[in-house]
Amino acid sequence: MKPNHIFTLSNGIQGSFQYKKTPVAHVAVAIKAGSRDELEHQQGLAHFIEHNLFKGTTNRKAYHILSRLDDVGGELNAYTTKEETIIHASFLKGDLRRAMDLLSDVLIASTFPVKELIKEKDVIKDEIFSYKDAPSERIFDDFEDLIFNGNSLGRNILGTPESVDRLTREDIIEFRSRTYTASRIKIAVVGPFGLDRVESMAEEFFGYWSPEVSTWKATEKISNLGQRIESPEAQFQDHFMTGWRIPGIHSEDRRALLLLNNVLGGPAMNSRLGLNIREKHGIAYNIESYMNLYSDTGLLGIYLGCDPNQTKRAEQLVHKEVQKFQHQPLGVLQLSKAKNQFIGQMALAEDNGLNSAIGAARALMHFGKVSTFDFVAEQITKLTYSDLQRVANDYLKKEDAFTLIYTKA
């Protein structure tokens, strides 16, 4: 896999380019601006801005923005997380100029017409209500609010119907002035182009802009202790979540935790939770573990849905699987298989050009560089059974766990 070339535009925005011989190309713009950057009265604002980036610019009306890539079979989209806003485009390689022009337009020249803001509030409130109808999805947000209770990092990205109603165009301008700054914006391109062409085009469409200067940084002290909450929210089955706060994306322990999580309940059908709780005991149809890593903290969570009569047994089995990592180190063959599986999953993800573009932009944002696949694979290969056992004992103690259960009303 080709390495990424890093460049810097005249206004300080960093970019990344990876050559990939394919008829389809991708551009991603990552802004370090998410829901945790909102002021207390602005809940839901980062996501609200993301929706309204496409509602009109000084150069295009909403219809022309939405049609610009659709007309040539391309795709334009965006999403918001707790710390990031990502805008991305996929298109045929001959449409690079069209895509770069469009992405720079929505990033730099969006006008946020008031009449469009009013309409979009109703759309977002419908999105919020749809989540309220889906307890298996909503529990993830509510669990994060529990584990980061009292901090903006725990608040729902969508906001509440009441907070969305209160958002104003002035809030948008204030938020963007703090967060849409050169040091917080990264661009990544993946496709069959020459480096000089990519750099000159990025400079043409993004380099002329002079973003405001800001020293804003979201910092919080997160110190609440593990706790357990049961709430009568479910209709047909219980929804169970347990998990722990873990170090953030810059921690030296993150790779050991990622590998442990993959073995525990990752996407493969032979994860320990899948084999021992679903296959052996037949308790849960949906079961998984996952990690969310932020700049200064993170979480590892376990979710399952099951018959209310099985919840207590399921919880016991979940903690039993976690405790195995603490007391029974992986054997040499088990560890080797776990590493090969994880590296293979990484390779499949890397083969997706859009994933590569978004990943490169995010890597620039968090680390100021883009590590090669071979480097990351080498770091995973170096992990030992002692590394996994140590992080399990350091971060996944049963007494430190947070637990949230939606029980059948």
C-alpha positions as CSV (number, residue, x, y, z in Angstrom):
1,M,0.0,0.0,0.0
2,K,1.4,3.4,-1.0
3,P,2.5,5.8,1.7
4,N,0.8,9.1,2.3
5,H,2.4,12.4,1.2
6,I,1.9,15.2,3.6
7,F,1.8,18.8,2.5
8,T,0.8,22.2,4.0
9,L,-1.1,25.0,2.2
10,S,-0.2,28.6,2.4
11,N,-2.8,29.3,5.0
12,G,-1.5,26.5,7.3
13,I,-4.1,23.8,6.5
14,Q,-2.4,20.4,6.2
15,G,-3.2,17.9,3.5
16,S,-2.5,14.2,2.7
17,F,-2.4,12.4,-0.6
18,Q,-2.2,8.6,-1.2
19,Y,-1.9,7.3,-4.8
20,K,-4.3,4.6,-5.5
21,K,-4.8,3.2,-9.1
22,T,-8.6,3.0,-9.3
23,P,-11.3,4.7,-11.4
24,V,-12.9,6.1,-8.3
25,A,-11.3,8.8,-6.1
26,H,-12.1,10.3,-2.7
27,V,-11.6,13.5,-0.8
28,A,-12.2,14.0,2.9
29,V,-12.1,17.1,5.0
30,A,-11.9,16.7,8.8
31,I,-12.6,19.5,11.2
32,K,-11.8,19.1,14.8
33,A,-15.2,20.4,15.8
34,G,-17.7,18.2,17.5
35,S,-20.3,18.1,20.1
36,R,-17.9,18.5,23.0
37,D,-16.9,21.9,21.6
38,E,-20.4,23.3,22.1
39,L,-21.1,25.8,24.9
40,E,-23.6,24.7,27.4
41,H,-26.5,26.4,25.6
42,Q,-25.5,25.0,22.2
43,Q,-26.2,21.3,22.6
44,G,-26.7,19.7,19.1
45,L,-25.0,22.7,17.3
46,A,-22.0,20.8,15.7
47,H,-24.5,18.3,14.1
48,F,-26.9,21.2,13.2
49,I,-24.0,23.0,11.3
50,E,-23.1,19.8,9.5
51,H,-26.7,19.5,8.2
52,N,-26.8,23.1,7.1
53,L,-23.4,23.2,5.3
54,F,-25.4,22.0,2.2
55,K,-28.2,24.5,2.4
56,G,-26.6,27.2,0.4
57,T,-23.3,29.1,-0.2
58,T,-22.4,32.4,-1.7
59,N,-22.0,30.5,-5.0
60,R,-24.7,27.8,-5.0
61,K,-28.2,27.2,-3.8
62,A,-29.0,23.9,-2.0
63,Y,-30.2,22.2,-5.1
64,H,-27.0,22.9,-7.0
65,I,-24.9,21.7,-4.1
66,L,-26.7,18.4,-3.9
67,S,-26.7,18.0,-7.7
68,R,-23.1,18.9,-8.4
69,L,-21.7,15.4,-7.7
70,D,-24.9,13.5,-8.0
71,D,-25.1,14.6,-11.7
72,V,-21.9,12.7,-12.4
73,G,-22.6,9.6,-10.3
74,G,-20.6,10.8,-7.3
75,E,-21.5,11.1,-3.7
76,L,-21.3,13.9,-1.1
77,N,-21.9,13.4,2.6
78,A,-20.9,14.3,6.1
79,Y,-21.2,13.2,9.7
80,T,-20.5,14.5,13.2
81,T,-18.9,12.9,16.2
82,K,-18.1,14.1,19.7
83,E,-14.8,15.7,18.4
84,E,-15.0,15.8,14.7
85,T,-17.0,16.9,11.7
86,I,-16.2,15.0,8.5
87,I,-17.2,16.1,5.0
88,H,-16.4,13.6,2.2
89,A,-16.9,13.0,-1.5
90,S,-16.4,10.0,-3.8
91,F,-16.4,10.4,-7.5
92,L,-14.9,9.2,-10.8
93,K,-11.2,10.2,-11.1
94,G,-12.0,12.8,-13.9
95,D,-14.1,14.8,-11.5
96,L,-11.4,15.8,-9.0
97,R,-11.7,19.5,-9.8
98,R,-15.5,19.4,-9.4
99,A,-15.2,17.6,-6.1
100,M,-12.5,19.9,-4.6
101,D,-14.4,23.0,-5.7
102,L,-17.6,21.7,-4.1
103,L,-16.1,20.7,-0.8
104,S,-14.2,24.0,-0.4
105,D,-17.4,25.8,-1.2
106,V,-19.5,24.2,1.5
107,L,-16.6,24.4,4.0
108,I,-15.7,28.0,3.4
109,A,-18.7,29.8,1.8
110,S,-21.8,28.3,3.5
111,T,-24.3,31.1,4.3
112,F,-26.7,29.3,6.6
113,P,-30.0,31.0,5.4
114,V,-32.3,31.4,8.3
115,K,-35.3,29.9,6.5
116,E,-33.3,26.8,5.8
117,L,-32.2,26.6,9.4
118,I,-35.9,26.6,10.5
119,K,-36.8,23.8,8.2
120,E,-33.7,21.7,9.2
121,K,-34.6,21.9,12.9
122,D,-37.7,19.9,12.1
123,V,-35.7,17.3,10.2
124,I,-33.2,16.9,13.1
125,K,-36.1,16.6,15.7
126,D,-37.5,13.8,13.5
127,E,-34.0,12.2,13.7
128,I,-34.0,12.5,17.5
129,F,-37.5,11.0,17.7
130,S,-36.5,8.1,15.5
131,Y,-33.7,7.3,18.0
132,K,-36.1,7.4,20.9
133,D,-38.1,4.7,19.0
134,A,-35.0,2.5,18.8
135,P,-33.7,1.5,22.3
136,S,-31.0,-0.7,20.9
137,E,-29.4,2.4,19.3
138,R,-30.4,4.9,22.0
139,I,-28.7,3.0,24.8
140,F,-25.3,3.6,23.3
141,D,-25.8,7.4,23.6
142,D,-27.3,7.1,27.1
143,F,-24.5,4.9,28.2
144,E,-21.9,7.5,27.1
145,D,-23.9,10.1,29.0
146,L,-23.6,7.9,32.0
147,I,-19.9,7.2,31.7
148,F,-19.0,10.9,31.1
149,N,-21.8,12.3,33.3
150,G,-21.7,16.0,33.8
151,N,-19.3,16.7,30.9
152,S,-20.0,17.8,27.3
153,L,-18.4,14.7,26.0
154,G,-21.3,12.7,27.4
155,R,-24.1,14.8,25.8
156,N,-26.0,13.4,22.8
157,I,-24.6,14.6,19.5
158,L,-28.1,15.3,18.2
159,G,-29.1,17.4,21.1
160,T,-32.6,17.5,22.4
161,P,-35.7,18.8,20.7
162,E,-35.7,21.8,23.1
163,S,-31.9,22.6,22.6
164,V,-32.2,22.3,18.8
165,D,-35.2,24.8,18.8
166,R,-33.0,27.3,20.7
167,L,-30.1,27.2,18.2
168,T,-29.5,30.4,16.2
169,R,-27.5,31.5,13.2
170,E,-25.4,33.6,15.7
171,D,-24.5,30.3,17.5
172,I,-23.3,28.9,14.2
173,I,-21.1,31.9,13.5
174,E,-19.6,31.9,17.0
175,F,-19.0,28.1,17.0
176,R,-17.3,28.2,13.6
177,S,-15.0,31.1,14.6
178,R,-13.7,29.0,17.5
179,T,-13.4,25.7,15.8
180,Y,-13.2,26.0,12.0
181,T,-9.5,27.2,12.1
182,A,-6.5,26.3,10.0
183,S,-4.8,24.1,12.7
184,R,-8.1,22.1,13.2
185,I,-8.8,21.4,9.5
186,K,-7.2,18.6,7.5
187,I,-7.7,17.5,3.9
188,A,-7.0,14.0,2.5
189,V,-7.1,12.8,-1.1
190,V,-7.0,9.2,-2.4
191,G,-6.9,8.5,-6.1
192,P,-4.8,8.0,-9.3
193,F,-3.3,11.5,-9.5
194,G,0.1,13.1,-9.5
195,L,1.1,14.7,-6.2
196,D,1.8,18.1,-7.8
197,R,-1.7,18.2,-9.3
198,V,-3.3,17.4,-5.9
199,E,-1.2,20.0,-4.1
200,S,-1.9,22.8,-6.6
201,M,-5.6,22.0,-6.7
202,A,-5.8,22.0,-2.9
203,E,-4.0,25.3,-2.8
204,E,-6.4,26.8,-5.4
205,F,-9.6,25.8,-3.6
206,F,-8.6,25.8,0.0
207,G,-5.3,27.8,0.3
208,Y,-6.8,31.3,-0.4
209,W,-9.0,31.1,2.7
210,S,-7.9,32.9,5.9
211,P,-9.7,31.2,8.7
212,E,-10.0,33.0,12.0
213,V,-7.3,32.3,14.7
214,S,-8.5,30.7,17.9
215,T,-6.9,29.0,20.9
216,W,-10.1,27.1,21.8
217,K,-9.6,23.7,23.4
218,A,-12.3,21.6,25.1
219,T,-10.9,20.4,28.4
220,E,-12.9,18.7,31.2
221,K,-12.1,16.8,34.4
222,I,-14.0,13.5,34.2
223,S,-14.0,11.8,37.6
224,N,-17.4,10.2,38.3
225,L,-17.2,6.6,39.7
226,G,-18.7,3.5,38.2
227,Q,-22.4,3.1,38.7
228,R,-25.4,0.9,37.8
229,I,-28.7,2.1,36.4
230,E,-31.8,0.1,35.4
231,S,-34.5,1.9,33.6
232,P,-37.9,0.7,32.3
233,E,-37.3,1.5,28.6
234,A,-37.5,-1.8,26.8
235,Q,-40.6,-3.3,25.0
236,F,-39.8,-6.9,24.2
237,Q,-36.3,-7.6,25.4
238,D,-33.8,-6.2,27.8
239,H,-30.9,-4.1,26.5
240,F,-27.7,-4.4,28.5
241,M,-24.6,-2.3,28.4
242,T,-21.5,-2.4,30.6
243,G,-18.1,-0.7,30.2
244,W,-15.2,1.2,31.4
245,R,-13.4,4.5,30.9
246,I,-10.1,3.9,29.3
247,P,-7.2,6.2,28.1
248,G,-7.6,8.3,25.0
249,I,-6.2,8.0,21.4
250,H,-2.7,9.2,22.4
251,S,-2.2,6.5,25.0
252,E,0.6,3.9,24.5
253,D,-2.0,1.3,25.7
254,R,-4.5,1.9,22.9
255,R,-3.2,-0.8,20.5
256,A,-3.3,-3.5,23.3
257,L,-6.8,-2.4,24.2
258,L,-7.9,-2.5,20.5
259,L,-6.6,-6.0,20.1
260,L,-8.2,-7.1,23.4
261,N,-11.5,-5.6,22.3
262,N,-11.3,-7.4,18.9
263,V,-10.8,-10.7,20.6
264,L,-13.5,-10.0,23.2
265,G,-16.4,-8.9,21.0
266,G,-15.1,-7.4,17.7
267,P,-16.8,-7.8,14.3
268,A,-15.7,-11.4,13.6
269,M,-18.2,-14.2,14.3
270,N,-15.6,-16.0,16.4
271,S,-15.2,-13.4,19.1
272,R,-15.3,-14.7,22.6
273,L,-18.6,-13.0,23.5
274,G,-20.1,-14.4,20.3
275,L,-18.9,-17.9,20.8
276,N,-19.5,-18.3,24.5
277,I,-22.7,-16.2,25.1
278,R,-24.5,-16.5,21.8
279,E,-23.4,-19.8,20.4
280,K,-22.7,-21.8,23.5
281,H,-25.5,-20.5,25.8
282,G,-27.9,-19.2,23.2
283,I,-28.6,-16.1,25.2
284,A,-28.2,-13.1,22.9
285,Y,-28.7,-12.5,19.2
286,N,-27.0,-9.1,19.1
287,I,-23.8,-8.9,21.2
288,E,-20.7,-6.9,20.7
289,S,-17.9,-4.9,22.3
290,Y,-16.6,-1.6,21.0
291,M,-14.2,1.2,21.7
292,N,-14.5,5.0,21.4
293,L,-11.2,6.8,21.7
294,Y,-11.2,10.6,22.2
295,S,-8.2,13.0,22.4
296,D,-8.0,12.8,26.2
297,T,-10.1,9.8,27.3
298,G,-12.1,6.9,25.9
299,L,-14.4,4.0,26.7
300,L,-14.7,0.3,26.1
301,G,-18.3,-0.9,26.1
302,I,-20.2,-4.2,25.8
303,Y,-23.7,-4.4,24.5
304,L,-26.3,-7.2,24.2
305,G,-30.0,-7.6,23.9
306,C,-31.7,-10.6,25.4
307,D,-34.8,-12.1,27.0
308,P,-35.4,-10.4,30.4
309,N,-35.2,-13.8,32.1
310,Q,-31.6,-14.1,30.8
311,T,-30.2,-10.7,31.6
312,K,-28.7,-11.7,35.0
313,R,-27.0,-14.7,33.5
314,A,-25.8,-12.7,30.5
315,E,-24.2,-10.1,32.8
316,Q,-22.4,-12.9,34.8
317,L,-21.0,-14.4,31.5
318,V,-19.9,-11.0,30.2
319,H,-17.8,-10.3,33.3
320,K,-16.5,-13.9,33.2
321,E,-15.1,-13.3,29.7
322,V,-13.5,-10.1,30.7
323,Q,-11.9,-11.7,33.7
324,K,-10.4,-14.4,31.6
325,F,-8.1,-11.8,30.1
326,Q,-7.0,-10.8,33.6
327,H,-6.3,-14.3,34.9
328,Q,-5.7,-16.5,31.8
329,P,-3.2,-15.1,29.4
330,L,-3.7,-15.8,25.7
331,G,-1.6,-18.8,24.5
332,V,1.0,-18.3,21.8
333,L,-1.3,-19.7,19.1
334,Q,-4.3,-17.8,20.3
335,L,-2.3,-14.5,20.3
336,S,-0.9,-15.2,16.9
337,K,-4.4,-15.8,15.5
338,A,-5.7,-12.7,17.2
339,K,-3.0,-10.5,15.6
340,N,-3.5,-12.0,12.1
341,Q,-7.2,-11.5,12.4
342,F,-6.8,-7.9,13.4
343,I,-4.2,-7.1,10.7
344,G,-6.4,-8.8,8.1
345,Q,-9.4,-6.6,9.1
346,M,-7.2,-3.5,8.9
347,A,-6.1,-4.5,5.4
348,L,-9.7,-4.9,4.2
349,A,-10.7,-1.5,5.7
350,E,-7.6,0.1,4.1
351,D,-8.6,-1.3,0.7
352,N,-11.7,1.0,0.8
353,G,-10.5,4.3,-0.6
354,L,-13.1,6.4,1.3
355,N,-12.0,4.7,4.6
356,S,-8.4,5.5,3.7
357,A,-9.2,9.2,3.0
358,I,-11.2,9.7,6.2
359,G,-8.6,7.8,8.2
360,A,-5.7,9.9,6.8
361,A,-7.5,13.1,7.6
362,R,-8.3,12.0,11.1
363,A,-4.7,10.8,11.6
364,L,-3.4,14.2,10.6
365,M,-5.8,15.8,13.0
366,H,-4.8,13.7,16.0
367,F,-1.2,12.8,15.4
368,G,0.1,15.3,12.8
369,K,1.2,12.4,10.6
370,V,-0.3,9.3,8.8
371,S,1.3,6.0,9.7
372,T,1.7,3.4,7.0
373,F,-0.2,0.1,7.2
374,D,3.1,-1.8,7.6
375,F,4.1,0.4,10.6
376,V,0.8,-0.2,12.4
377,A,0.8,-3.9,11.6
378,E,4.3,-4.1,13.0
379,Q,3.2,-2.4,16.2
380,I,0.3,-4.9,16.5
381,T,2.7,-7.8,15.9
382,K,4.9,-6.6,18.8
383,L,2.1,-7.0,21.4
384,T,2.6,-9.7,23.9
385,Y,0.1,-11.7,26.1
386,S,1.4,-9.7,29.0
387,D,0.3,-6.4,27.3
388,L,-3.2,-7.6,27.0
389,Q,-3.3,-9.0,30.5
390,R,-1.9,-5.8,32.0
391,V,-4.4,-3.5,30.3
392,A,-7.3,-5.8,31.3
393,N,-6.2,-5.6,34.9
394,D,-5.5,-1.8,34.8
395,Y,-8.7,-0.6,33.1
396,L,-11.4,-3.3,33.2
397,K,-11.9,-4.0,36.8
398,K,-15.4,-5.2,37.6
399,E,-15.8,-2.7,40.5
400,D,-15.0,0.2,38.1
401,A,-17.6,-0.8,35.5
402,F,-20.6,1.4,34.5
403,T,-23.8,-0.5,33.7
404,L,-27.0,0.6,32.1
405,I,-29.9,-1.8,31.5
406,Y,-33.1,-1.0,29.7
407,T,-35.6,-3.4,31.3
408,K,-39.0,-4.4,30.0
409,A,-41.5,-2.0,31.4
